[in-house]
Amino acid sequence: MSIAENIARIEAEIAPKAQLIAVTKTKPVAMLMEAYKAGFKRYGENKVQEMVTKYEQMPKDIEWHLIGHLQTNKVKYIAPFVGMIHSIDSLKLLEEVNKQAAKCERVIDCLLQIFIAQEETKFGLSEEEAVALLQSAAFDGLQNVRIVGLMGMASNTDDATQVRQEFKNLKRFFDKLSSMPTHRAVQLTEISMGMSGDYLIAVEEGSTLVRVGSAIFGAR
Ligand SMILES: *Cc1c(COP(=O)(O)O)cnc(C)c1O
């Protein structure tokens, strides 16, 4: 099937609950343009440099999602144009996003990346850390960022039961956070979870944004 057909099929599978983010890391601009010409405008990259290079070459009405780990010293390169950052994993990073967004006179939508997998991974906040961040006085002052939801990555396993449980845990935490009082009003609407191998399970468990790469563009 073509790129456009893959996108149409997946969008039909996840609608109306979730939106598709086409993950284009390592794929050439020609492939992105194929999707763009079919009318698709929401792309995810996991590396800053690759996103900037593609941003410069592509039409400017694209919504760019940064889904991979973000180093504070690289925020300035994406702040002028990024649509959403999925990988906020510290207050320090959020403070830098706020600072760079202010310079661009923008408010940048962000997700807190929550650690949900069984396996040891390097990035993500624990539930306790996420609560502490949202309740901190420092967060109150960050007027150029908006926390609009949570992101999580399930364990890299064929065990669908375990993957489903991890998504359930993220949804449960999302619901808990949504009803938790914070100093500053926070409106959580997005749950970014689900990739090529597990997006159908993710949507069943409450995902609103699925990040799908290889099922659209082929193996990397
Ligand atoms: C690569 C990547 C994806 C997409 O993975 P596929 O298995 O190709 O769909 C999703 N989320 C993140 C954070 C990624 O780095």
The ligand as an ORCA input file, in Angstrom:
! r2SCAN-3c Opt
* xyz 0 1
  C      10.129      6.070     16.506
  C       9.117      6.486     17.491
  C       7.756      6.182     17.310
  C       7.216      5.406     16.114
  O       7.665      4.106     16.124
  P       7.075      3.032     15.063
  O       7.224      1.744     15.749
  O       7.913      3.160     13.834
  O       5.662      3.381     14.803
  C       6.861      6.619     18.272
  N       7.268      7.322     19.357
  C       8.562      7.639     19.559
  C       8.929      8.414     20.765
  C       9.525      7.244     18.632
  O      10.812      7.564     18.852
*
